[in-house]
Every structure is written in C-alpha cells, then in structure tokens.
Amino acid sequence: MLKNKKILLAVCGSIAFYKAYEILSALKKEGADVRVMLSEGALKFCSEAGFEALCEHKILTSRTENWQEGLNHIAYAKTDLILIAPASVNTINKLASGICDNVFMQTLIASPAPLLIAPAANDKMLNHFSTRKNFEFLAANGARFIEPVEKTLACGDVGKGALADVSTIIYETKRMLTEPKFKGQKVIVTGGATSEKIDDVRAVTNLSSGKMAKALAGAFYYAGADVTLIASFETANAPYITLKFQSSAELKELLRANLTDANLLAMAAAVSDYAPKTKFEGKLKKQNLGEIWTLELAQNEDVLGSLAGFKNVKKIGFKMEMDGANAMQNAKNMLEKKSLDAVCLNVLGGDVNFGSDSTQITFITSRDAQNIALTSKEDAARQIVNLASKL
C-alpha cells in the first residue's frame, strides 16, 4: 500500500523524537520512499547522523541545506505525503500562521501534499486556546491529526500528550494515501469461527483463522470507512472498533445491534452449520460417557440469512467450497437464497488452505463474476473493497 510512495518525515523538537527512528524504519518496511527533515528544535535532541544511518536520502536541516545538491525546501516539498511526527506545539502554531522563518517551515508551507500531524507535547500546551484554534484551522484546510495518548509525560504530569503508537501512525499514513471510496460509511466485518458449547469445557466449532476478516477490516478502514470488526479471535492495537463473540447467537446479537445504521456487511465469519441440541452444565466425565458417545446435533440458525430485513445494508457473503465442480452454482444459490449483493467464493486446494496467507477468490454478483487471482489476503481484501464500492 505504501510501496514507492514518497513520504517526507518531518521531526520536531520533542522528547519523543526517538520514536521517529521507529516510524522511519516501519515506513521503509512497508516499501515507502522516505525523506527526513529535522526542525531547529529537533537538532537540540539529535543530529542528522542518526537518521542518515536509516534513510537512503540526505537529511534536510538548516545546517545541511544545499541547493546545488537538491537538498532544499523546494525539492523536499515535492512528495506524496508529509508526516510530522512528533509534531511540537511550536510547529503547529507556526504552520497555522504561515510563518516561514527556517528551512523546516519553508518546506511545510511550500508543499501542496496531504499533511498528517502526530502531536507530542505537554497536554496543557496542546489544550491552550491558541493551539486548539490552530488545530481547527489546519483540520478545516485538510490536515489530519493523529490523537496523542494519555501517559505520564516527560515533565511528570499525567495527560493526553504522548505521541501515538507507531502502529497507529502507520495505519493512519496508509489511510491517508488510500482513495477514500468508503469515506463516511459504516462497514461491519465479521471473522473467525463460532464456538457452540457442548458443556462448559467443550464446543463444536470449525476451522477459520480470521486472517481474511482482519485483512478486510484493514482494507475498508484504509478506504475511509468507519469499521467495526466483530470477531472470535483476539485483536490488538486495531485502529477500528473491535467486538468479540463466541457462539452464533452472540454473533447474531452483535450484528443486530450494529447493523441499524451500517452501510455494508462483509460476513467472513465461519458459522457452525450444526450445534449441540442440548448444552450440558459443568464438565461431562469420560467414565460416564463410555468408549462410544453419541452427541445429538441440531441444524444451526442461518445467521446471515436472518439479516434480510436490513434492506439498507449491502451484504457480502463468503462461501468456502472443496468441490470445484459445483462451487460456482452453490455460490450463486447462496447469493439468491440469502438476498445478498455479492458472494466471495473460495475453493480450497493447492496453495489455498485453512490458515494460509494467500487466497484466490471469485467475487460474484447477480450481474457478473470477477476473478481475484492467487495473491496475499491483504491484496485480495483491497481488490474486494474496490469491487464492493461498485455494488
């Protein structure tokens, strides 16, 4: 997603400057072409040498500016995105006022590139009326802010002024460089396997890693959507809302509570077809069950089919097949029977297996079928988002 994207990492004078090294490294791992410039304040904490060890380009500062070598504010202003991280209150207020008193500020104001700002400062400085006013002014003119987090700050105060996590900054960078096809839309993604209890320690379930659902949640988020991921697996440091389910009944309840104002549902969760007819209390003992134990199962409720009443929500179902001969017809039957807008058909075999990092999908609608060739689940998710935007 960030491959070959030109990003200017602008580092301000903040005790959080050291995290800029992590940000630079993370951006490079994502394939971005990163340049770095340091403010006058940053030079009090660090030097160009530390960043030169990680960056493939020369570091722009007031001490290194060189027009003959293309190391100047006009050359570095030509970029796909400017990421100010950490951003000081001084830089934020200067930028809002259009002050160009050094090469750092000249570069910021010379660039028409999208601006992503991650503040890090004492919370009282961030909440000063002048700073708040400038936040609003910059946001109204297209700048996007990454909220600082509450921690014990360098001064010893506890407040919301610490730099956001590096993972959050990378998420927001990707989001800002992705076409916002779902901006302002609420998207629900479900993933993982349901677990239908037999007793308090055993359950009927199925195989599902949740990797496709996680990739979809990320792809819709990057496309500007307000994403809620309802999953049976653990999610950490996600930039979107996450809710947890175990049974199909819990999944259904969460869906009904969140679909009222949703625009799209991507139902990637693997719902058990059958559930124990009777749920036993406590733990069943082997000595009481004997060598052969017969468990009576009843057909489970069709969770996705039960949501047909949500007429204003576009619905994408996911179907896994192992028999390629009948897979397409089964997917078309699912599309019609469950009143879906699309079905993502996944036929297992070869490089496509449970828990694999790659997949091959056919995106089926009532009009046509689009093939997504074997690729990573992250790339497949991006292609599904593009196709979903046309529903």
Order of alpha helices (4+ residues) and beta strands (2+ residues): beta-alpha-beta-alpha-alpha-beta-alpha-alpha-beta-alpha-alpha-beta-beta-beta-alpha-beta-beta-beta-alpha-beta-beta-alpha-beta-beta-alpha-beta-beta-alpha-beta-beta-beta-alpha
